[in-house]
Amino acid sequence: MGIPRLLRDSQAEWKSLFSDFSTERLFQLNVHYTLLVGTPEVEKRFGIQGIPTTILLDRNGIIRKRVVGFEYTSAFESAVRQLL
């Protein structure tokens, strides 16, 4: 399916913002998890069908929770804590 062209083109503007997200900068922002910028390869590998998509993996790389849209609730936080 892929991300529609309009959205993909608009992401080009956002990519310039992500270029400043070096390891050091992410540490300064208190981001201690992996971020992937959507590419066709990432979409296919993880079955991305909507924006944003958050995928919670366990230590073995098994998908434990998938959220399409914004969900930063206590339930999501609880799911993260259970995997720590």
N, CA, C and O of each residue as an XYZ file, in Angstrom:
336
protein
N       0.839     -1.189      0.000
C       0.000      0.000      0.000
C       0.880      1.247      0.000
O       0.760      2.078     -0.900
N       1.748      1.393      0.972
C       2.673      2.515      1.007
C       2.034      3.806      1.465
O       0.812      3.940      1.529
N       2.892      4.740      1.777
C       2.434      6.062      2.196
C       2.075      6.846      0.941
O       2.861      6.878     -0.006
N       0.904      7.479      0.915
C       0.514      8.258     -0.263
C       1.572      9.288     -0.635
O       2.261      9.833      0.228
N       1.687      9.544     -1.931
C       2.728     10.444     -2.436
C       2.682     11.817     -1.769
O       3.731     12.368     -1.436
N       1.506     12.372     -1.570
C       1.397     13.692     -0.951
C       2.042     13.685      0.426
O       2.802     14.591      0.769
N       1.736     12.660      1.212
C       2.341     12.578      2.537
C       3.837     12.355      2.441
O       4.602     12.935      3.211
N       4.255     11.534      1.519
C       5.680     11.256      1.357
C       6.419     12.542      0.988
O       7.491     12.814      1.529
N       5.854     13.341      0.068
C       6.477     14.599     -0.318
C       6.541     15.559      0.857
O       7.539     16.257      1.034
N       5.484     15.600      1.661
C       5.495     16.515      2.802
C       6.509     16.063      3.842
O       6.992     16.874      4.631
N       6.834     14.774      3.848
C       7.829     14.287      4.798
C       9.214     14.811      4.466
O      10.077     14.865      5.343
N       9.445     15.195      3.223
C      10.752     15.713      2.843
C      11.123     16.908      3.716
O      12.282     17.059      4.102
N      10.144     17.756      4.029
C      10.396     18.901      4.903
C      10.801     18.438      6.295
O      11.684     19.023      6.922
N      10.147     17.378      6.775
C      10.443     16.878      8.117
C      11.807     16.203      8.184
O      12.456     16.223      9.230
N      12.250     15.606      7.079
C      13.541     14.923      7.094
C      14.668     15.882      7.441
O      15.634     15.492      8.097
N      14.552     17.139      7.004
C      15.594     18.103      7.346
C      15.639     18.339      8.851
O      16.706     18.590      9.410
N      14.485     18.258      9.508
C      14.463     18.398     10.966
C      15.118     17.200     11.640
O      15.824     17.355     12.637
N      14.887     16.001     11.099
C      15.455     14.797     11.687
C      16.957     14.704     11.473
O      17.636     13.983     12.204
N      17.494     15.419     10.487
C      18.928     15.331     10.231
C      19.737     15.822     11.421
O      20.907     15.465     11.559
N      19.131     16.640     12.288
C      19.817     17.144     13.478
C      19.713     16.165     14.646
O      20.254     16.432     15.719
N      19.031     15.041     14.458
C      18.848     14.092     15.551
C      19.998     13.108     15.628
O      19.814     11.903     15.454
N      21.192     13.633     15.892
C      22.343     12.770     16.113
C      22.161     12.068     17.452
O      21.283     12.428     18.237
N      22.990     11.069     17.707
C      22.917     10.350     18.981
C      23.050     11.316     20.149
O      22.326     11.207     21.138
N      23.971     12.255     20.034
C      24.177     13.227     21.114
C      22.938     14.093     21.311
O      22.529     14.341     22.445
N      22.343     14.549     20.223
C      21.155     15.413     20.314
C      19.975     14.649     20.913
O      19.244     15.196     21.739
N      19.781     13.397     20.509
C      18.694     12.599     21.072
C      18.899     12.394     22.564
O      17.935     12.416     23.330
N      20.142     12.196     22.984
C      20.430     12.048     24.410
C      20.064     13.329     25.155
O      19.483     13.272     26.239
N      20.399     14.481     24.580
C      20.066     15.764     25.199
C      18.559     15.938     25.322
O      18.081     16.548     26.279
N      17.807     15.407     24.362
C      16.347     15.515     24.376
C      15.696     14.425     25.226
O      14.471     14.338     25.308
N      16.530     13.594     25.857
C      16.053     12.503     26.715
C      15.272     11.451     25.921
O      14.305     10.875     26.420
N      15.702     11.210     24.681
C      15.108     10.170     23.844
C      16.037      8.968     23.915
O      17.133      8.985     23.355
N      15.595      7.932     24.604
C      16.433      6.750     24.810
C      15.805      5.523     24.162
O      15.761      4.448     24.760
N      15.327      5.688     22.958
C      14.734      4.585     22.215
C      15.018      4.815     20.737
O      15.386      5.919     20.335
N      14.850      3.790     19.943
C      15.164      3.860     18.518
C      14.039      4.542     17.746
O      12.862      4.228     17.927
N      14.421      5.475     16.888
C      13.478      6.149     15.992
C      13.806      5.746     14.565
O      14.972      5.768     14.168
N      12.802      5.383     13.795
C      12.994      5.088     12.378
C      12.177      6.070     11.562
O      10.994      6.278     11.830
N      12.807      6.670     10.571
C      12.092      7.538      9.652
C      11.487      6.645      8.583
O      12.153      5.752      8.059
N      10.218      6.887      8.260
C       9.515      6.043      7.299
C      10.144      6.049      5.918
O      10.273      7.094      5.281
N      10.527      4.882      5.473
C      11.005      4.660      4.113
C      10.198      3.484      3.563
O       9.559      2.771      4.337
N      10.211      3.267      2.269
C       9.486      2.101      1.747
C       9.937      0.789      2.397
O       9.120     -0.104      2.621
N      11.225      0.672      2.698
C      11.733     -0.542      3.330
C      11.171     -0.713      4.736
O      10.772     -1.813      5.118
N      11.138      0.377      5.507
C      10.591      0.333      6.870
C       9.099      0.020      6.816
O       8.604     -0.792      7.597
N       8.381      0.663      5.895
C       6.937      0.403      5.739
C       6.674     -1.075      5.505
O       5.793     -1.665      6.132
N       7.441     -1.670      4.602
C       7.237     -3.075      4.251
C       7.619     -3.993      5.411
O       6.871     -4.909      5.755
N       8.763     -3.751      6.001
C       9.256     -4.637      7.068
C       8.325     -4.671      8.268
O       8.097     -5.731      8.852
N       7.782     -3.505      8.639
C       6.956     -3.419      9.835
C       5.462     -3.321      9.534
O       4.660     -3.185     10.457
N       5.078     -3.385      8.272
C       3.664     -3.351      7.916
C       2.992     -2.037      8.263
O       1.853     -2.025      8.729
N       3.686     -0.930      8.039
C       3.151      0.391      8.364
C       2.006      0.713      7.414
O       2.161      0.634      6.195
N       0.853      1.077      7.979
C      -0.309      1.401      7.157
C      -0.918      2.750      7.506
O      -1.918      3.143      6.907
N      -0.344      3.461      8.451
C      -0.864      4.765      8.842
C       0.221      5.568      9.529
O       1.240      5.031      9.965
N      -0.016      6.859      9.616
C       0.956      7.770     10.211
C       0.315      8.495     11.377
O      -0.811      8.969     11.225
N       0.941      8.612     12.508
C       2.168      7.920     12.898
C       1.862      6.490     13.328
O       0.728      6.172     13.685
N       2.865      5.643     13.292
C       2.754      4.286     13.810
C       3.834      4.105     14.861
O       5.003      4.404     14.621
N       3.442      3.621     16.010
C       4.383      3.311     17.083
C       4.360      1.811     17.288
O       3.300      1.212     17.467
N       5.546      1.208     17.259
C       5.658     -0.234     17.448
C       6.534     -0.482     18.662
O       7.665     -0.003     18.742
N       6.000     -1.228     19.589
C       6.718     -1.566     20.813
C       7.253     -2.984     20.667
O       6.486     -3.939     20.541
N       8.580     -3.111     20.684
C       9.238     -4.406     20.544
C       9.795     -4.848     21.887
O      10.210     -4.018     22.696
N       9.805     -6.159     22.123
C      10.461     -6.643     23.333
C      11.958     -6.797     23.048
O      12.418     -6.476     21.953
N      12.706     -7.281     24.021
C      14.161     -7.394     23.873
C      14.576     -8.359     22.772
O      15.710     -8.304     22.296
N      13.676     -9.235     22.365
C      13.971    -10.200     21.309
C      13.497     -9.730     19.940
O      13.597    -10.467     18.958
N      12.982     -8.504     19.874
C      12.521     -7.952     18.606
C      11.119     -8.379     18.212
O      10.705     -8.171     17.072
N      10.383     -8.975     19.144
C       9.008     -9.396     18.870
C       8.068     -8.221     19.115
O       8.147     -7.559     20.150
N       7.176     -7.964     18.156
C       6.222     -6.862     18.300
C       5.235     -7.207     19.405
O       4.552     -8.229     19.340
N       5.161     -6.348     20.423
C       4.255     -6.552     21.551
C       3.073     -5.599     21.542
O       2.038     -5.888     22.142
N       3.218     -4.461     20.863
C       2.115     -3.496     20.777
C       2.335     -2.653     19.529
O       3.457     -2.248     19.223
N       1.248     -2.397     18.819
C       1.292     -1.558     17.622
C       0.167     -0.538     17.748
O      -0.983     -0.896     18.003
N       0.505      0.720     17.570
C      -0.483      1.793     17.662
C      -0.396      2.636     16.395
O       0.666      3.160     16.062
N      -1.511      2.763     15.697
C      -1.588      3.661     14.551
C      -2.342      4.887     15.029
O      -3.487      4.788     15.472
N      -1.697      6.043     14.939
C      -2.263      7.272     15.487
C      -1.513      7.635     16.759
O      -0.481      7.043     17.075
N      -2.029      8.590     17.467
C      -1.375      9.057     18.685
C      -1.985      8.373     19.892
O      -3.189      8.474     20.128
N      -1.160      7.682     20.654
C      -1.622      7.065     21.902
C      -0.483      7.089     22.906
O       0.346      6.180     22.935
N      -0.443      8.095     23.700
C       0.554      8.166     24.754
C      -0.215      8.252     26.060
O      -0.308      9.306     26.690
N      -0.756      7.117     26.439
C      -1.616      7.030     27.610
C      -0.930      6.209     28.679
O       0.152      5.663     28.463
N      -1.564      6.126     29.828
C      -1.021      5.305     30.908
C      -0.987      3.834     30.500
O      -0.117      3.093     30.959
N      -1.913      3.398     29.648
C      -1.915      2.007     29.176
C      -0.673      1.729     28.336
O      -0.070      0.662     28.452
N      -0.294      2.676     27.499
C       0.903      2.501     26.683
C       2.142      2.521     27.570
O       3.043      1.697     27.405
N       2.186      3.453     28.500
C       3.310      3.530     29.432
C       3.428      2.235     30.227
O       4.535      1.753     30.465
N       2.311      1.675     30.634
C       2.302      0.413     31.370
C       2.877     -0.719     30.516
O       3.630     -1.555     31.015
N       2.524     -0.744     29.239
C       3.050     -1.771     28.330
C       4.566     -1.656     28.206
O       5.270     -2.665     28.163
N       5.063     -0.427     28.150
C       6.510     -0.205     28.082
C       7.170     -0.691     29.365
O       8.165     -1.414     29.320
N       6.626     -0.302     30.492
C       7.216     -0.691     31.786
C       7.256     -2.208     31.962
O       8.204     -2.733     32.547
N       6.256     -2.911     31.472
C       6.235     -4.374     31.591
C       7.375     -5.018     30.819
O       7.839     -6.101     31.177
N       7.826     -4.357     29.764
C       8.894     -4.920     28.944
C      10.289     -4.525     29.411
O      11.282     -5.069     28.926
N      10.374     -3.592     30.340
C      11.697     -3.163     30.827
C      12.328     -4.195     31.724
O      13.438     -3.991     32.216
